[in-house]
Amino acid sequence: MRSTDRRAAQRGIALVEAVVALALLAIGVTVGLTGIETASAGAKEMVNRGRAQCMVRSESQYVALAPYVQPGAGRYAAPAQDRHGYLTAVPSAAVDASGTPLPGIESVTINYFDSATNSPVVQPVLMVKSQALSGGSAGVGQVGAGC
């Protein structure tokens, strides 16, 4: 004879419901923590890019004020490597449309590289500098001071 007791028919259902609820909670927590980790990594990347842009802007101001460096004779001084990356400011001869070098004019490429991968962090800045307008004084210690 079958039991008519409702409790006997539902034996074990609470355990199944608890296991399903626990599985859904574990999935939700895993997805939430992954999202937080991704957002944190993205925020750190944006902070590093912002700092790199500030450093490149500061270096370009330094190069604009620094004495003229003959293309091929060296580089403009750059601050020491920081914990995120390093700057380079490399002069090269400016040329006209036919490829003829323009005397007293140079193009300077300023890059900020990641220390770990040696890859550029931001787009390089290309500036043109004239020997005739050069001759100010710029201190290397001032580069990146506001970054």
C-alpha positions as a Markdown table, in Angstrom:
| # | Residue | x | y | z |
|---|---|---|---|---|
| 1 | Met | 0.0 | 0.0 | 0.0 |
| 2 | Arg | 1.3 | 3.4 | -0.9 |
| 3 | Ser | 1.9 | 6.0 | 1.6 |
| 4 | Thr | -0.3 | 9.1 | 1.4 |
| 5 | Asp | 2.2 | 11.1 | 3.5 |
| 6 | Arg | 3.4 | 14.1 | 1.4 |
| 7 | Arg | 6.7 | 14.3 | 3.3 |
| 8 | Ala | 7.7 | 10.8 | 2.3 |
| 9 | Ala | 7.1 | 11.6 | -1.4 |
| 10 | Gln | 9.4 | 14.6 | -1.2 |
| 11 | Arg | 12.3 | 13.0 | 0.6 |
| 12 | Gly | 15.7 | 14.3 | -0.8 |
| 13 | Ile | 14.3 | 17.2 | -2.7 |
| 14 | Ala | 15.7 | 19.8 | -0.3 |
| 15 | Leu | 19.2 | 18.3 | -0.8 |
| 16 | Val | 18.9 | 18.6 | -4.6 |
| 17 | Glu | 17.6 | 22.2 | -4.3 |
| 18 | Ala | 20.5 | 23.1 | -2.0 |
| 19 | Val | 23.1 | 21.6 | -4.4 |
| 20 | Val | 21.6 | 23.4 | -7.4 |
| 21 | Ala | 21.6 | 26.7 | -5.4 |
| 22 | Leu | 25.2 | 26.2 | -4.3 |
| 23 | Ala | 26.3 | 25.5 | -8.0 |
| 24 | Leu | 24.6 | 28.7 | -9.2 |
| 25 | Leu | 26.2 | 30.7 | -6.4 |
| 26 | Ala | 29.6 | 29.3 | -7.3 |
| 27 | Ile | 29.2 | 30.2 | -10.9 |
| 28 | Gly | 28.0 | 33.7 | -10.0 |
| 29 | Val | 31.0 | 34.3 | -7.7 |
| 30 | Thr | 33.5 | 33.0 | -10.3 |
| 31 | Val | 32.1 | 35.3 | -13.0 |
| 32 | Gly | 32.0 | 38.2 | -10.6 |
| 33 | Leu | 35.6 | 37.8 | -9.5 |
| 34 | Thr | 36.8 | 37.4 | -13.1 |
| 35 | Gly | 35.0 | 40.6 | -14.1 |
| 36 | Ile | 36.6 | 42.5 | -11.2 |
| 37 | Glu | 40.1 | 41.1 | -12.1 |
| 38 | Thr | 39.6 | 42.2 | -15.7 |
| 39 | Ala | 38.5 | 45.6 | -14.8 |
| 40 | Ser | 41.4 | 46.0 | -12.4 |
| 41 | Ala | 43.9 | 45.0 | -15.1 |
| 42 | Gly | 42.3 | 47.4 | -17.6 |
| 43 | Ala | 42.4 | 50.3 | -15.1 |
| 44 | Lys | 46.1 | 49.6 | -14.4 |
| 45 | Glu | 46.8 | 49.6 | -18.2 |
| 46 | Met | 45.1 | 52.9 | -18.6 |
| 47 | Val | 47.0 | 54.5 | -15.7 |
| 48 | Asn | 50.3 | 53.3 | -17.3 |
| 49 | Arg | 49.3 | 54.7 | -20.7 |
| 50 | Gly | 48.3 | 58.0 | -19.1 |
| 51 | Arg | 51.7 | 58.2 | -17.4 |
| 52 | Ala | 53.5 | 57.3 | -20.6 |
| 53 | Gln | 51.6 | 60.0 | -22.5 |
| 54 | Cys | 52.5 | 62.5 | -19.8 |
| 55 | Met | 56.2 | 61.5 | -20.0 |
| 56 | Val | 56.3 | 61.7 | -23.8 |
| 57 | Arg | 54.7 | 65.2 | -23.7 |
| 58 | Ser | 57.2 | 66.3 | -21.0 |
| 59 | Glu | 60.1 | 64.9 | -23.0 |
| 60 | Ser | 58.9 | 66.7 | -26.2 |
| 61 | Gln | 58.9 | 70.0 | -24.2 |
| 62 | Tyr | 62.4 | 69.2 | -23.0 |
| 63 | Val | 63.6 | 68.5 | -26.5 |
| 64 | Ala | 62.0 | 71.7 | -27.8 |
| 65 | Leu | 64.1 | 73.7 | -25.2 |
| 66 | Ala | 67.3 | 71.7 | -25.3 |
| 67 | Pro | 70.3 | 72.7 | -27.4 |
| 68 | Tyr | 70.3 | 71.4 | -31.0 |
| 69 | Val | 71.8 | 67.9 | -31.5 |
| 70 | Gln | 73.2 | 67.2 | -34.9 |
| 71 | Pro | 71.5 | 64.2 | -36.5 |
| 72 | Gly | 73.7 | 61.1 | -36.1 |
| 73 | Ala | 75.8 | 62.8 | -33.4 |
| 74 | Gly | 73.8 | 61.4 | -30.5 |
| 75 | Arg | 70.5 | 61.6 | -28.7 |
| 76 | Tyr | 68.7 | 64.0 | -26.6 |
| 77 | Ala | 69.0 | 63.2 | -22.9 |
| 78 | Ala | 66.1 | 61.3 | -21.4 |
| 79 | Pro | 65.4 | 60.6 | -17.8 |
| 80 | Ala | 66.4 | 57.4 | -16.2 |
| 81 | Gln | 64.2 | 54.3 | -16.7 |
| 82 | Asp | 61.3 | 54.3 | -14.3 |
| 83 | Arg | 59.5 | 51.2 | -13.0 |
| 84 | His | 57.1 | 51.1 | -15.9 |
| 85 | Gly | 59.2 | 52.0 | -18.9 |
| 86 | Tyr | 61.8 | 54.3 | -20.5 |
| 87 | Leu | 61.9 | 57.2 | -23.0 |
| 88 | Thr | 64.0 | 57.6 | -26.1 |
| 89 | Ala | 64.4 | 60.8 | -28.1 |
| 90 | Val | 66.3 | 60.1 | -31.3 |
| 91 | Pro | 67.1 | 62.9 | -33.8 |
| 92 | Ser | 67.3 | 62.2 | -37.6 |
| 93 | Ala | 67.9 | 64.4 | -40.6 |
| 94 | Ala | 64.8 | 66.1 | -41.9 |
| 95 | Val | 64.4 | 65.7 | -45.7 |
| 96 | Asp | 62.2 | 67.4 | -48.3 |
| 97 | Ala | 59.9 | 65.7 | -50.7 |
| 98 | Ser | 62.8 | 64.7 | -53.0 |
| 99 | Gly | 64.8 | 63.2 | -50.2 |
| 100 | Thr | 67.4 | 66.0 | -49.9 |
| 101 | Pro | 68.4 | 66.7 | -46.3 |
| 102 | Leu | 67.4 | 70.1 | -45.0 |
| 103 | Pro | 70.3 | 71.7 | -43.3 |
| 104 | Gly | 69.7 | 72.9 | -39.7 |
| 105 | Ile | 66.4 | 71.0 | -39.4 |
| 106 | Glu | 65.9 | 67.6 | -37.8 |
| 107 | Ser | 63.0 | 65.4 | -36.9 |
| 108 | Val | 63.0 | 63.9 | -33.4 |
| 109 | Thr | 61.1 | 60.7 | -32.6 |
| 110 | Ile | 60.1 | 60.3 | -29.0 |
| 111 | Asn | 59.0 | 56.9 | -27.8 |
| 112 | Tyr | 58.0 | 55.4 | -24.4 |
| 113 | Phe | 58.7 | 51.7 | -24.2 |
| 114 | Asp | 57.4 | 49.1 | -21.7 |
| 115 | Ser | 60.3 | 47.8 | -19.6 |
| 116 | Ala | 59.1 | 44.2 | -19.6 |
| 117 | Thr | 58.3 | 43.8 | -23.3 |
| 118 | Asn | 60.4 | 46.6 | -24.9 |
| 119 | Ser | 57.3 | 47.5 | -27.0 |
| 120 | Pro | 55.9 | 51.0 | -27.4 |
| 121 | Val | 53.2 | 51.9 | -24.9 |
| 122 | Val | 51.8 | 54.9 | -26.8 |
| 123 | Gln | 52.1 | 56.3 | -30.3 |
| 124 | Pro | 55.5 | 57.8 | -30.9 |
| 125 | Val | 55.7 | 61.6 | -31.1 |
| 126 | Leu | 57.5 | 63.1 | -34.1 |
| 127 | Met | 58.6 | 66.7 | -33.8 |
| 128 | Val | 60.6 | 68.9 | -36.1 |
| 129 | Lys | 63.4 | 71.0 | -34.5 |
| 130 | Ser | 65.3 | 73.9 | -36.1 |
| 131 | Gln | 68.9 | 74.7 | -35.2 |
| 132 | Ala | 68.1 | 78.4 | -35.7 |
| 133 | Leu | 65.4 | 78.4 | -33.0 |
| 134 | Ser | 67.3 | 76.2 | -30.6 |
| 135 | Gly | 69.5 | 77.2 | -27.8 |
| 136 | Gly | 67.4 | 77.4 | -24.6 |
| 137 | Ser | 68.3 | 75.5 | -21.5 |
| 138 | Ala | 66.3 | 72.6 | -20.2 |
| 139 | Gly | 67.1 | 70.4 | -17.2 |
| 140 | Val | 66.8 | 66.7 | -17.6 |
| 141 | Gly | 65.5 | 66.4 | -14.0 |
| 142 | Gln | 62.4 | 68.4 | -15.1 |
| 143 | Val | 61.2 | 65.7 | -17.5 |
| 144 | Gly | 58.3 | 63.9 | -16.1 |
| 145 | Ala | 58.2 | 66.0 | -12.9 |
| 146 | Gly | 54.5 | 66.5 | -13.2 |
| 147 | Cys | 53.6 | 63.0 | -14.2 |
